[in-house]
Amino acid sequence: MNFKLAGIIIAVLVAIIGIGVLSGGSGNNDGPNVADAEQVNSEGLATSKVVFTEAGDFECPACASFHTLIKQVASVYQDRVKFEFIHFPLKTIHPNSLAAHRAAQSAALQGKFWEMHDLLFEQRDLWISTTTSNPVLVFESFASQLGLDMDKFRLDFSSTEVNDYIQANIDLGTEMGVEATPSFFLNGQKLDNTQIDSVEKISKLLDQELAQTSDSTPSTADAKQSQTDSSQTN
């Protein structure tokens, strides 16, 4: 009987140790580091220690509303902050979303992810499910506008590679705790959307994060002003 009890105790200890190993065992509960993910589209300063991430769905109306804000902020901070986008199509409620994400990732394979990303949000009324049940022709017209190789675009659009990339993004988003779109993260920490519902609020968060890192490189505009001040002093 004692041998059986000892065996049970050992088995429990092994299971606990195993769980600790699988979960990292480091005591760090900050969640996954988005910046280390290989399959994430990004723009801005690639080496930045300040990473702003969106998990979004192109057919999501709230994502479209936030798009204008994020684009404005990115244009100002692109020389200091890394901006990432995680594909997270909510296929059950947005029937055309997966196709839209396939179009964006197909464009990415020709170096035009962000251009397609912008078109999909800014002209979403042309392709959302309440407008059409077959959005592919619209996506092809966008691809043509961007000067993409259309044969390659069509091939990539239906490829396993693109599908796997999007699924890897969905898996990453799920691991990070994404349950709705848009979801935003700053250096892996999830933000409440009320924290970032204006350009001013987002800018304040980024400025605070930049100030706390050694990565607060002066912007191009700041550098130009510094040169001007220096020349005037001399």
MIDOSE-1310 file (N, C-alpha, C; in nm, 2 decimals, decimal comma, always signed):
residues 234
mnfk	+0,08/-0,12/+0,00/+0,00/+0,00/+0,00/+0,09/+0,12/+0,00; +0,20/+0,12/+0,09/+0,29/+0,24/+0,09/+0,36/+0,26/-0,04; +0,39/+0,15/-0,11/+0,46/+0,16/-0,24/+0,36/+0,23/-0,34; +0,23/+0,19/-0,33/+0,14/+0,25/-0,42/+0,12/+0,40/-0,40
lagi	+0,12/+0,44/-0,27/+0,11/+0,58/-0,23/+0,23/+0,66/-0,28; +0,35/+0,60/-0,26/+0,47/+0,66/-0,30/+0,47/+0,68/-0,45; +0,42/+0,58/-0,52/+0,41/+0,59/-0,67/+0,32/+0,70/-0,72; +0,21/+0,72/-0,65/+0,11/+0,82/-0,68/+0,17/+0,96/-0,66
iiav	+0,24/+0,97/-0,54/+0,31/+1,10/-0,51/+0,41/+1,14/-0,62; +0,49/+1,04/-0,65/+0,60/+1,06/-0,76/+0,53/+1,11/-0,89; +0,42/+1,04/-0,93/+0,36/+1,07/-1,05/+0,30/+1,21/-1,05; +0,25/+1,25/-0,94/+0,19/+1,39/-0,93/+0,31/+1,49/-0,94
lvai	+0,42/+1,46/-0,87/+0,53/+1,56/-0,87/+0,59/+1,57/-1,02; +0,60/+1,46/-1,09/+0,64/+1,46/-1,23/+0,55/+1,54/-1,31; +0,42/+1,53/-1,29/+0,32/+1,60/-1,37/+0,34/+1,75/-1,34; +0,35/+1,79/-1,21/+0,37/+1,93/-1,18/+0,49/+1,99/-1,24
igig	+0,61/+1,91/-1,24/+0,73/+1,96/-1,30/+0,71/+1,98/-1,45; +0,64/+1,88/-1,51/+0,62/+1,88/-1,65/+0,54/+2,01/-1,69; +0,44/+2,04/-1,61/+0,36/+2,16/-1,64/+0,44/+2,28/-1,63; +0,53/+2,29/-1,53/+0,62/+2,40/-1,52/+0,71/+2,42/-1,63
vlsg	+0,77/+2,31/-1,69/+0,86/+2,31/-1,80/+0,78/+2,36/-1,92; +0,66/+2,31/-1,95/+0,58/+2,35/-2,06/+0,54/+2,49/-2,06; +0,52/+2,54/-1,94/+0,48/+2,68/-1,93/+0,59/+2,78/-1,92; +0,71/+2,73/-1,93/+0,83/+2,82/-1,93/+0,91/+2,81/-1,80
gsgn	+0,84/+2,79/-1,69/+0,90/+2,77/-1,56/+0,98/+2,89/-1,51; +0,97/+3,01/-1,58/+1,05/+3,12/-1,54/+0,98/+3,22/-1,44; +0,85/+3,20/-1,42/+0,78/+3,29/-1,34/+0,74/+3,42/-1,41; +0,77/+3,43/-1,54/+0,73/+3,55/-1,61/+0,60/+3,53/-1,68
ndgp	+0,50/+3,60/-1,64/+0,36/+3,58/-1,69/+0,32/+3,70/-1,78; +0,41/+3,76/-1,85/+0,38/+3,87/-1,93/+0,32/+3,83/-2,06; +0,31/+3,71/-2,09/+0,25/+3,66/-2,22/+0,35/+3,66/-2,33; +0,31/+3,61/-2,45/+0,40/+3,60/-2,56/+0,46/+3,73/-2,61
nvad	+0,58/+3,73/-2,65/+0,65/+3,85/-2,70/+0,61/+3,86/-2,85; +0,53/+3,95/-2,88/+0,48/+3,96/-3,02/+0,59/+3,99/-3,12; +0,69/+4,07/-3,07/+0,80/+4,12/-3,16/+0,88/+4,00/-3,20; +0,88/+3,89/-3,13/+0,96/+3,77/-3,17/+0,89/+3,68/-3,27
aeqv	+0,76/+3,71/-3,29/+0,68/+3,62/-3,38/+0,73/+3,64/-3,52; +0,76/+3,53/-3,59/+0,81/+3,53/-3,73/+0,70/+3,57/-3,83; +0,58/+3,53/-3,80/+0,48/+3,55/-3,90/+0,38/+3,66/-3,87; +0,44/+3,78/-3,86/+0,36/+3,90/-3,84/+0,40/+4,01/-3,94
nseg	+0,31/+4,07/-4,00/+0,35/+4,19/-4,09/+0,37/+4,31/-4,01; +0,48/+4,38/-4,04/+0,51/+4,50/-3,96/+0,57/+4,61/-4,05; +0,56/+4,73/-3,99/+0,62/+4,85/-4,05/+0,68/+4,94/-3,94; +0,75/+5,04/-3,98/+0,81/+5,13/-3,88/+0,95/+5,09/-3,86
lats	+1,00/+5,12/-3,74/+1,14/+5,08/-3,70/+1,15/+4,94/-3,66; +1,21/+4,85/-3,74/+1,21/+4,71/-3,72/+1,28/+4,67/-3,59; +1,38/+4,75/-3,55/+1,46/+4,72/-3,43/+1,41/+4,79/-3,30; +1,30/+4,86/-3,31/+1,25/+4,93/-3,20/+1,21/+4,84/-3,08
kvvf	+1,23/+4,89/-2,96/+1,19/+4,81/-2,84/+1,05/+4,85/-2,80; +0,99/+4,94/-2,88/+0,85/+4,97/-2,85/+0,77/+4,92/-2,97; +0,68/+4,82/-2,94/+0,61/+4,75/-3,04/+0,46/+4,77/-3,02; +0,39/+4,82/-3,11/+0,24/+4,84/-3,11/+0,18/+4,74/-3,20
teag	+0,09/+4,66/-3,15/+0,03/+4,55/-3,23/-0,12/+4,56/-3,23; -0,17/+4,53/-3,35/-0,32/+4,52/-3,37/-0,35/+4,38/-3,42; -0,45/+4,32/-3,35/-0,51/+4,20/-3,41/-0,64/+4,24/-3,47; -0,65/+4,23/-3,60/-0,77/+4,29/-3,66/-0,83/+4,21/-3,77
dfec	-0,95/+4,24/-3,80/-1,04/+4,18/-3,91/-1,08/+4,29/-4,01; -1,05/+4,27/-4,13/-1,07/+4,37/-4,23/-1,22/+4,40/-4,25; -1,31/+4,30/-4,22/-1,45/+4,33/-4,23/-1,52/+4,38/-4,11; -1,44/+4,40/-4,00/-1,49/+4,45/-3,87/-1,51/+4,60/-3,88
paca	-1,63/+4,65/-3,85/-1,65/+4,79/-3,86/-1,57/+4,87/-3,76; -1,55/+4,82/-3,64/-1,47/+4,88/-3,54/-1,33/+4,90/-3,58; -1,28/+4,79/-3,64/-1,14/+4,79/-3,69/-1,12/+4,91/-3,80; -1,22/+4,92/-3,88/-1,22/+5,02/-3,98/-1,22/+5,16/-3,92
sfht	-1,29/+5,18/-3,81/-1,30/+5,31/-3,74/-1,16/+5,34/-3,68; -1,10/+5,24/-3,62/-0,96/+5,26/-3,56/-0,86/+5,28/-3,66; -0,88/+5,23/-3,78/-0,77/+5,24/-3,89/-0,72/+5,38/-3,91; -0,81/+5,47/-3,92/-0,77/+5,61/-3,94/-0,68/+5,66/-3,83
likq	-0,71/+5,63/-3,71/-0,63/+5,68/-3,60/-0,49/+5,61/-3,60; -0,49/+5,48/-3,62/-0,36/+5,41/-3,62/-0,27/+5,46/-3,74; -0,33/+5,48/-3,85/-0,26/+5,53/-3,97/-0,19/+5,66/-3,94; -0,27/+5,75/-3,87/-0,22/+5,88/-3,84/-0,10/+5,87/-3,74
vasv	-0,12/+5,79/-3,64/-0,01/+5,77/-3,54/+0,11/+5,71/-3,61; +0,09/+5,61/-3,69/+0,21/+5,54/-3,75/+0,29/+5,64/-3,84; +0,22/+5,73/-3,90/+0,29/+5,82/-3,99/+0,39/+5,91/-3,91; +0,36/+5,93/-3,78/+0,44/+6,02/-3,70/+0,55/+5,94/-3,63
yqdr	+0,52/+5,82/-3,59/+0,61/+5,74/-3,51/+0,68/+5,63/-3,58; +0,67/+5,63/-3,71/+0,73/+5,51/-3,79/+0,88/+5,51/-3,78; +0,95/+5,61/-3,74/+1,09/+5,61/-3,73/+1,14/+5,57/-3,58; +1,04/+5,55/-3,49/+1,07/+5,52/-3,36/+1,00/+5,39/-3,30
vkfe	+0,89/+5,35/-3,36/+0,81/+5,25/-3,31/+0,78/+5,14/-3,42; +0,78/+5,02/-3,38/+0,74/+4,91/-3,47/+0,59/+4,88/-3,46; +0,52/+4,88/-3,57/+0,38/+4,86/-3,58/+0,35/+4,72/-3,64; +0,27/+4,64/-3,58/+0,25/+4,51/-3,63/+0,10/+4,49/-3,65
fihf	+0,07/+4,40/-3,74/-0,07/+4,36/-3,77/-0,08/+4,21/-3,77; -0,17/+4,16/-3,68/-0,20/+4,02/-3,68/-0,33/+3,99/-3,75; -0,33/+3,90/-3,85/-0,45/+3,86/-3,91/-0,54/+3,79/-3,81; -0,67/+3,84/-3,80/-0,76/+3,77/-3,70/-0,90/+3,78/-3,76
plkt	-0,93/+3,71/-3,88/-1,06/+3,72/-3,94/-1,16/+3,64/-3,85; -1,27/+3,71/-3,82/-1,38/+3,65/-3,75/-1,48/+3,59/-3,85; -1,44/+3,47/-3,90/-1,51/+3,41/-4,01/-1,66/+3,38/-3,99; -1,69/+3,35/-3,87/-1,83/+3,31/-3,84/-1,93/+3,42/-3,85
ihpn	-1,88/+3,55/-3,82/-1,97/+3,66/-3,83/-1,94/+3,75/-3,95; -1,82/+3,74/-4,01/-1,79/+3,82/-4,12/-1,75/+3,73/-4,24; -1,84/+3,69/-4,32/-1,82/+3,59/-4,42/-1,71/+3,62/-4,53; -1,69/+3,74/-4,55/-1,59/+3,78/-4,65/-1,45/+3,81/-4,59
slaa	-1,44/+3,80/-4,46/-1,32/+3,85/-4,40/-1,20/+3,76/-4,43; -1,21/+3,63/-4,44/-1,10/+3,54/-4,47/-1,04/+3,57/-4,61; -1,13/+3,59/-4,70/-1,09/+3,62/-4,84/-1,01/+3,75/-4,84; -1,06/+3,85/-4,76/-0,99/+3,98/-4,75/-0,85/+3,96/-4,70
hraa	-0,84/+3,88/-4,59/-0,70/+3,86/-4,53/-0,61/+3,78/-4,63; -0,67/+3,69/-4,71/-0,59/+3,62/-4,81/-0,54/+3,72/-4,92; -0,62/+3,82/-4,95/-0,58/+3,92/-5,05/-0,47/+4,00/-4,99; -0,48/+4,04/-4,86/-0,37/+4,12/-4,80/-0,24/+4,04/-4,79
qsaa	-0,25/+3,91/-4,76/-0,13/+3,84/-4,74/-0,07/+3,80/-4,88; -0,15/+3,79/-4,98/-0,10/+3,77/-5,12/-0,03/+3,89/-5,16; -0,08/+4,01/-5,13/-0,01/+4,13/-5,16/+0,12/+4,14/-5,09; +0,12/+4,09/-4,96/+0,24/+4,10/-4,88/+0,36/+4,02/-4,95
lqgk	+0,32/+3,92/-5,02/+0,43/+3,84/-5,09/+0,49/+3,91/-5,21; +0,43/+4,03/-5,24/+0,48/+4,11/-5,34/+0,52/+4,25/-5,28; +0,54/+4,25/-5,15/+0,58/+4,37/-5,08/+0,48/+4,48/-5,07; +0,35/+4,45/-5,08/+0,25/+4,55/-5,08/+0,14/+4,52/-4,97
fwem	+0,18/+4,46/-4,86/+0,08/+4,44/-4,76/+0,01/+4,56/-4,71; +0,09/+4,66/-4,67/+0,03/+4,78/-4,61/-0,06/+4,86/-4,70; -0,02/+4,86/-4,83/-0,10/+4,93/-4,93/-0,24/+4,86/-4,95; -0,23/+4,72/-4,95/-0,36/+4,65/-4,96/-0,44/+4,66/-4,83
hdll	-0,37/+4,65/-4,72/-0,43/+4,67/-4,59/-0,51/+4,80/-4,59; -0,46/+4,91/-4,64/-0,52/+5,04/-4,64/-0,64/+5,04/-4,73; -0,63/+4,98/-4,85/-0,74/+4,97/-4,94/-0,86/+4,89/-4,89; -0,83/+4,78/-4,82/-0,93/+4,70/-4,77/-1,01/+4,77/-4,66
feqr	-0,95/+4,85/-4,58/-1,02/+4,92/-4,48/-1,09/+5,04/-4,54; -1,02/+5,12/-4,62/-1,08/+5,24/-4,67/-1,18/+5,23/-4,78; -1,19/+5,11/-4,84/-1,29/+5,09/-4,94/-1,37/+4,96/-4,91; -1,39/+4,93/-4,78/-1,45/+4,81/-4,74/-1,60/+4,80/-4,79
dlwi	-1,66/+4,91/-4,81/-1,80/+4,91/-4,85/-1,82/+4,84/-4,99; -1,71/+4,83/-5,06/-1,71/+4,76/-5,19/-1,72/+4,61/-5,19; -1,67/+4,55/-5,07/-1,65/+4,41/-5,07/-1,71/+4,34/-4,95; -1,76/+4,41/-4,85/-1,81/+4,34/-4,73/-1,93/+4,25/-4,77
sttt	-1,97/+4,16/-4,68/-2,07/+4,06/-4,71/-2,20/+4,12/-4,73; -2,23/+4,23/-4,68/-2,37/+4,29/-4,70/-2,37/+4,35/-4,84; -2,26/+4,36/-4,91/-2,25/+4,42/-5,04/-2,24/+4,31/-5,15; -2,16/+4,21/-5,12/-2,14/+4,11/-5,22/-2,11/+3,97/-5,16
snpv	-2,14/+3,87/-5,22/-2,11/+3,73/-5,17/-1,98/+3,68/-5,25; -1,94/+3,76/-5,34/-1,82/+3,72/-5,42/-1,72/+3,84/-5,43; -1,64/+3,86/-5,33/-1,56/+3,98/-5,33/-1,43/+3,97/-5,41; -1,40/+3,85/-5,46/-1,27/+3,83/-5,52/-1,24/+3,93/-5,64
lvfe	-1,34/+3,96/-5,72/-1,32/+4,06/-5,83/-1,27/+4,19/-5,77; -1,33/+4,23/-5,66/-1,29/+4,36/-5,60/-1,15/+4,35/-5,55; -1,11/+4,24/-5,49/-0,97/+4,23/-5,44/-0,87/+4,23/-5,56; -0,91/+4,17/-5,67/-0,83/+4,17/-5,79/-0,82/+4,31/-5,85
sfas	-0,92/+4,39/-5,84/-0,91/+4,52/-5,88/-0,82/+4,60/-5,80; -0,82/+4,58/-5,66/-0,72/+4,64/-5,57/-0,58/+4,60/-5,61; -0,56/+4,47/-5,63/-0,43/+4,42/-5,67/-0,38/+4,49/-5,80; -0,47/+4,51/-5,89/-0,43/+4,57/-6,02/-0,39/+4,72/-5,99
qlgl	-0,47/+4,79/-5,91/-0,44/+4,93/-5,87/-0,30/+4,94/-5,81; -0,25/+4,84/-5,74/-0,12/+4,84/-5,67/-0,01/+4,79/-5,76; -0,05/+4,75/-5,89/+0,05/+4,71/-5,98/+0,11/+4,58/-5,96; +0,03/+4,49/-5,89/+0,08/+4,35/-5,86/+0,08/+4,27/-5,98
dmdk	+0,17/+4,17/-5,98/+0,17/+4,06/-6,08/+0,04/+3,98/-6,06; -0,06/+3,99/-6,15/-0,19/+3,93/-6,13/-0,19/+3,78/-6,12; -0,10/+3,72/-6,21/-0,10/+3,57/-6,21/-0,05/+3,52/-6,07; +0,06/+3,59/-6,02/+0,11/+3,55/-5,89/+0,01/+3,58/-5,78
frld	-0,06/+3,69/-5,79/-0,16/+3,72/-5,69/-0,27/+3,62/-5,68; -0,32/+3,58/-5,80/-0,42/+3,47/-5,80/-0,37/+3,34/-5,75; -0,25/+3,31/-5,78/-0,19/+3,18/-5,74/-0,17/+3,18/-5,59; -0,12/+3,29/-5,53/-0,10/+3,30/-5,39/-0,23/+3,31/-5,31
fsst	-0,33/+3,37/-5,37/-0,46/+3,39/-5,30/-0,52/+3,25/-5,26; -0,50/+3,15/-5,35/-0,55/+3,02/-5,32/-0,45/+2,92/-5,27; -0,34/+2,97/-5,23/-0,23/+2,88/-5,19/-0,24/+2,84/-5,04; -0,18/+2,72/-5,02/-0,16/+2,67/-4,88/-0,07/+2,76/-4,80
evnd	+0,03/+2,82/-4,86/+0,12/+2,91/-4,79/+0,05/+3,03/-4,72; -0,04/+3,09/-4,80/-0,11/+3,21/-4,75/-0,21/+3,16/-4,64; -0,28/+3,05/-4,66/-0,37/+3,00/-4,56/-0,30/+2,97/-4,43; -0,18/+2,90/-4,44/-0,11/+2,87/-4,32/-0,06/+2,99/-4,25
yiqa	-0,02/+3,09/-4,32/+0,03/+3,22/-4,26/-0,08/+3,28/-4,18; -0,20/+3,29/-4,24/-0,31/+3,35/-4,17/-0,35/+3,26/-4,04; -0,35/+3,13/-4,06/-0,38/+3,05/-3,94/-0,28/+3,06/-3,83; -0,15/+3,08/-3,87/-0,05/+3,10/-3,77/-0,08/+3,23/-3,69
nidl	-0,13/+3,33/-3,76/-0,16/+3,46/-3,70/-0,28/+3,44/-3,60; -0,38/+3,37/-3,65/-0,50/+3,34/-3,56/-0,45/+3,27/-3,44; -0,37/+3,17/-3,45/-0,32/+3,09/-3,34/-0,24/+3,18/-3,24; -0,16/+3,27/-3,29/-0,09/+3,37/-3,21/-0,18/+3,46/-3,14
gtem	-0,28/+3,51/-3,21/-0,38/+3,60/-3,14/-0,45/+3,53/-3,03; -0,49/+3,41/-3,06/-0,56/+3,33/-2,96/-0,47/+3,31/-2,83; -0,35/+3,28/-2,86/-0,25/+3,26/-2,75/-0,24/+3,39/-2,66; -0,25/+3,50/-2,73/-0,23/+3,63/-2,66/-0,36/+3,67/-2,59
gvea	-0,47/+3,60/-2,61/-0,59/+3,63/-2,55/-0,69/+3,72/-2,63; -0,67/+3,72/-2,76/-0,76/+3,80/-2,84/-0,90/+3,72/-2,85; -1,00/+3,79/-2,82/-1,14/+3,74/-2,83/-1,23/+3,82/-2,92; -1,19/+3,94/-2,95/-1,27/+4,03/-3,03/-1,17/+4,12/-3,11
tpsf	-1,22/+4,18/-3,21/-1,14/+4,27/-3,29/-1,21/+4,41/-3,29; -1,12/+4,52/-3,29/-0,98/+4,51/-3,28/-0,93/+4,49/-3,14; -0,81/+4,42/-3,13/-0,74/+4,41/-3,00/-0,61/+4,47/-3,02; -0,56/+4,55/-2,92/-0,44/+4,62/-2,93/-0,34/+4,59/-2,82
flng	-0,21/+4,58/-2,85/-0,11/+4,55/-2,75/+0,00/+4,65/-2,76; +0,06/+4,68/-2,65/+0,18/+4,76/-2,65/+0,29/+4,68/-2,57; +0,39/+4,64/-2,65/+0,49/+4,55/-2,59/+0,43/+4,43/-2,53; +0,34/+4,37/-2,59/+0,28/+4,25/-2,55/+0,17/+4,26/-2,44
qkld	+0,15/+4,38/-2,39/+0,05/+4,41/-2,29/-0,08/+4,45/-2,36; -0,19/+4,38/-2,33/-0,32/+4,42/-2,39/-0,37/+4,55/-2,34; -0,42/+4,63/-2,43/-0,48/+4,77/-2,40/-0,63/+4,76/-2,41; -0,69/+4,84/-2,32/-0,83/+4,86/-2,34/-0,85/+4,96/-2,45
ntqi	-0,95/+4,94/-2,53/-0,97/+5,03/-2,65/-1,00/+5,17/-2,61; -1,05/+5,19/-2,49/-1,08/+5,33/-2,45/-0,95/+5,40/-2,42; -0,84/+5,33/-2,40/-0,71/+5,39/-2,38/-0,65/+5,45/-2,51; -0,71/+5,41/-2,62/-0,65/+5,45/-2,75/-0,75/+5,49/-2,85
dsve	-0,85/+5,56/-2,80/-0,96/+5,60/-2,89/-0,94/+5,74/-2,95; -0,82/+5,79/-2,94/-0,78/+5,92/-3,00/-0,63/+5,92/-3,03; -0,59/+6,00/-3,13/-0,45/+6,02/-3,16/-0,37/+6,06/-3,04; -0,43/+6,15/-2,96/-0,36/+6,20/-2,84/-0,33/+6,10/-2,74
kisk	-0,43/+6,01/-2,72/-0,41/+5,90/-2,62/-0,31/+5,80/-2,66; -0,31/+5,76/-2,79/-0,21/+5,67/-2,84/-0,07/+5,73/-2,83; -0,06/+5,85/-2,87/+0,07/+5,92/-2,87/+0,12/+5,93/-2,73; +0,04/+5,96/-2,63/+0,08/+5,96/-2,50/+0,14/+5,83/-2,45
lldq	+0,07/+5,72/-2,48/+0,12/+5,59/-2,44/+0,25/+5,56/-2,51; +0,26/+5,59/-2,64/+0,39/+5,56/-2,71/+0,50/+5,65/-2,65; +0,48/+5,77/-2,62/+0,58/+5,86/-2,57/+0,63/+5,81/-2,43; +0,53/+5,76/-2,35/+0,57/+5,71/-2,22/+0,66/+5,59/-2,23
elaq	+0,62/+5,50/-2,33/+0,70/+5,38/-2,35/+0,84/+5,41/-2,40; +0,84/+5,50/-2,50/+0,97/+5,54/-2,55/+1,06/+5,60/-2,45; +1,01/+5,68/-2,36/+1,08/+5,74/-2,25/+1,14/+5,64/-2,16; +1,08/+5,52/-2,15/+1,13/+5,42/-2,05/+1,23/+5,32/-2,11
tsds	+1,26/+5,34/-2,24/+1,35/+5,25/-2,31/+1,47/+5,33/-2,36; +1,57/+5,26/-2,40/+1,69/+5,33/-2,45/+1,67/+5,35/-2,60; +1,55/+5,32/-2,65/+1,52/+5,32/-2,79/+1,45/+5,45/-2,84; +1,45/+5,55/-2,75/+1,38/+5,68/-2,78/+1,47/+5,76/-2,88
tpst	+1,49/+5,71/-3,00/+1,57/+5,78/-3,10/+1,50/+5,90/-3,15; +1,56/+6,01/-3,16/+1,49/+6,13/-3,21/+1,43/+6,11/-3,35; +1,32/+6,16/-3,37/+1,25/+6,15/-3,50/+1,33/+6,23/-3,60; +1,30/+6,20/-3,73/+1,36/+6,28/-3,84/+1,33/+6,43/-3,82
adak	+1,21/+6,46/-3,78/+1,18/+6,60/-3,77/+1,26/+6,67/-3,65; +1,28/+6,59/-3,54/+1,36/+6,64/-3,43/+1,50/+6,66/-3,47; +1,55/+6,56/-3,55/+1,69/+6,57/-3,60/+1,72/+6,69/-3,68; +1,62/+6,72/-3,77/+1,63/+6,83/-3,86/+1,63/+6,96/-3,78
qsqt	+1,54/+6,97/-3,68/+1,54/+7,09/-3,60/+1,67/+7,11/-3,52; +1,73/+7,00/-3,47/+1,85/+7,01/-3,40/+1,96/+7,06/-3,49; +1,97/+7,01/-3,62/+2,06/+7,06/-3,71/+2,05/+7,21/-3,74; +1,92/+7,25/-3,75/+1,89/+7,40/-3,77/+1,94/+7,48/-3,66
dssq	+1,91/+7,43/-3,53/+1,95/+7,51/-3,41/+2,10/+7,52/-3,40; +2,17/+7,41/-3,44/+2,31/+7,41/-3,43/+2,37/+7,50/-3,53; +2,32/+7,51/-3,65/+2,37/+7,60/-3,76/+2,35/+7,74/-3,72; +2,24/+7,77/-3,65/+2,21/+7,91/-3,61/+2,30/+7,95/-3,50
tn	+2,33/+7,85/-3,41/+2,43/+7,88/-3,30/+2,56/+7,92/-3,35; +2,60/+7,84/-3,46/+2,74/+7,86/-3,51/+2,74/+7,99/-3,60
